[in-house]
């Protein structure tokens, strides 16, 4: 299958090309190191679902905690669950965010895939939900930064995926039509549905499958 009309590839960030779990681990370690508390490996297994559930509740409009309070509230709840005596939740959040912004872990083979597509003359872009101060540094400070033409973060657009506006902003910036783009992401609800809302072709990256299956699929799809 040759996609002669495709000019650009849009990638999601977290859990597609960025290893969010590893970045989160490094951010938690950075936090605990700076507040001079012992970090234990099982802490991430407690923090990760707690944090995700809070943010998911906002997207589903079922949140009892105001969106603006979640960054600090999550650490209040987290520290309580692990019996940690530390109450400066504002500082904890700032340290965590700094650690997250500085973490540049990529998913396996992400660099090779993006380099391959770049060398095939495709325009490579990142379309991600999140905060600019967290998302941009992780891409720009990573090995793939030299291959990335544009990074669009939901915060600067004012809407999250699956709203098609975030894709339309990038299409207009690149002066491309939806038929000239493919979106690759791990979330059916956000990446795939969002791109389809903008009439963009999609490839669903399923991280529960072996990475090599994803690599073979991508390389075959774009091979001349």
C-alpha positions in Angstrom: 0.0 0.0 0.0 1.6 3.3 -1.1 0.3 6.6 0.2 1.4 8.9 -2.6 -0.9 11.7 -1.6 0.2 11.9 2.1 2.4 14.9 2.9 2.4 14.9 6.7 2.2 12.5 9.6 0.6 13.7 12.9 1.7 11.9 16.0 0.1 11.9 19.5 2.7 12.4 22.3 1.9 10.5 25.5 1.9 6.7 25.2 2.5 7.0 21.4 6.0 8.5 20.9 6.6 9.7 24.5 6.8 7.0 27.3 4.5 8.8 29.7 4.9 6.1 32.4 8.6 6.5 32.5 8.4 10.3 32.4 6.0 10.2 35.3 8.3 7.9 37.3 11.2 10.3 36.7 9.0 13.2 37.8 8.0 11.5 41.0 11.6 10.6 41.8 12.6 14.2 41.2 9.8 15.4 43.5 10.7 13.0 46.4 14.4 13.8 46.0 13.8 17.5 46.3 11.5 17.2 49.4 14.1 14.8 50.9 11.7 12.0 51.3 12.3 8.3 50.4 10.8 7.3 47.1 9.4 3.7 46.8 8.7 2.0 43.5 5.1 1.2 44.4 4.3 4.8 44.8 3.7 5.2 41.0 1.1 2.4 41.1 -0.8 4.5 43.6 -0.3 7.9 42.0 -0.9 6.9 38.4 -4.6 5.8 38.6 -5.4 8.5 41.2 -4.1 11.2 38.8 -5.7 9.7 35.7 -9.1 9.3 37.4 -9.1 12.9 38.5 -8.4 14.2 35.0 -10.7 11.7 33.3 -13.5 13.0 35.5 -13.0 16.5 34.1 -13.4 15.2 30.5 -16.5 13.3 31.5 -17.9 16.3 33.4 -18.2 14.2 36.5 -15.5 15.9 38.5 -16.2 16.9 42.1 -12.9 18.7 42.4 -12.6 21.9 40.2 -10.2 21.4 37.4 -7.9 24.2 38.6 -7.6 22.5 42.0 -6.6 19.1 40.7 -2.9 19.7 40.4 -2.5 20.3 44.2 -5.4 18.1 45.3 -3.9 15.0 43.7 -0.9 15.3 46.0 -3.0 15.9 49.1 -4.8 12.7 48.3 -1.6 10.9 47.2 0.4 11.8 50.3 -2.5 10.7 52.5 -2.7 7.3 50.8 1.0 6.6 51.3 1.1 8.1 54.8 3.6 10.8 53.9 3.8 13.8 56.2 4.2 16.6 53.8 1.6 19.4 53.3 3.1 21.9 50.9 1.0 20.6 48.0 1.7 23.6 45.8 5.5 23.0 46.0 5.0 19.3 45.4 3.0 20.0 42.2 5.6 22.5 41.0 8.4 20.0 41.5 6.5 17.2 39.8 5.7 19.4 36.8 9.4 20.5 36.6 10.5 16.9 36.7 7.9 15.9 34.1 8.9 18.7 31.7 12.5 17.6 31.9 11.8 13.9 31.3 12.5 12.9 27.7 11.8 9.2 27.7 10.5 8.0 24.3 8.6 4.8 23.5 10.6 1.9 22.0 11.4 2.5 18.3 9.8 5.9 18.2 13.0 7.7 17.2 13.7 5.1 14.5 10.2 5.3 13.0 10.1 9.1 13.0 13.6 9.4 11.5 12.6 6.9 8.8 9.5 8.9 7.9 11.4 12.2 8.0 13.9 10.8 5.6 11.0 9.8 3.3 10.2 13.5 3.2 7.1 13.5 5.3 6.3 16.5 7.4 6.3 15.2 11.0 4.1 17.0 13.6 3.0 16.3 17.2 -0.7 16.9 18.2 -1.2 16.5 21.9 -3.5 17.4 24.8 -2.0 19.0 27.9 0.0 22.0 29.0 2.5 23.8 26.8 5.1 24.0 29.6 5.0 20.3 30.1 4.6 19.0 26.5 6.8 21.1 24.4 10.0 20.6 26.4 9.7 16.9 26.4 9.6 16.9 22.6 12.1 19.7 22.0 14.7 18.2 24.4 14.4 14.7 23.0 16.2 12.9 20.2 13.3 13.4 17.8 13.2 17.2 18.0 15.2 17.7 14.8 12.6 15.7 12.9 9.6 17.6 14.2 8.2 20.5 12.1 5.3 21.6 14.4 4.0 20.9 17.9 0.4 21.7 18.7 -0.7 21.6 22.3 -4.4 21.7 23.3 -3.8 24.5 25.9 -2.8 26.9 23.2 -5.7 26.1 21.0 -8.3 26.1 23.8 -9.8 22.7 23.0 -8.7 19.1 23.6 -8.8 16.2 21.2 -11.2 14.8 20.0 -12.3 18.3 19.1 -11.3 18.7 15.4 -10.3 22.3 15.9 -6.8 21.3 17.2 -6.2 19.4 13.9 -7.7 22.2 11.7 -5.3 24.7 13.3 -2.4 22.6 12.2 -3.8 21.9 8.8 -4.1 25.6 8.2 -0.6 26.3 9.5 0.8 23.7 7.1 -1.6 24.7 4.2 -2.6 21.0 3.8 -5.9 19.3 3.2 -7.2 16.5 5.5 -6.7 14.0 2.7 -2.9 14.7 2.8 -2.4 13.7 6.4 -2.4 10.6 8.6 -2.8 10.8 12.4 -1.2 8.1 14.6 -2.2 7.8 18.2 -2.9 5.3 21.0 -6.3 6.7 22.1 -9.4 5.7 20.1 -11.5 8.3 21.9 -9.1 11.2 21.6 -6.6 10.6 18.7 -8.6 8.5 16.3 -12.0 10.0 16.9 -10.6 13.5 16.9 -8.7 13.0 13.6 -11.8 11.4 12.0 -13.8 14.4 13.1 -11.4 16.4 11.0 -11.7 13.9 8.1 -8.1 12.8 8.6 -7.0 9.2 8.0 -5.9 7.4 11.1 -3.7 4.6 12.4 -4.4 3.3 15.8 -1.3 2.4 17.8 -2.3 -0.2 20.3 0.4 -0.3 23.0 -1.0 -3.6 24.4 0.4 -5.3 21.3 4.1 -5.9 20.6 6.0 -2.8 19.5 7.5 -4.7 16.6 4.0 -5.2 15.1 3.6 -1.5 15.1 7.1 -1.0 13.5 6.4 -3.5 10.7 3.0 -2.0 10.0 4.4 1.6 9.8 7.4 0.6 7.7 5.3 -1.4 5.2 2.7 1.3 5.0 5.1 4.0 4.0 7.6 1.9 1.9 8.1 2.9 -1.7 
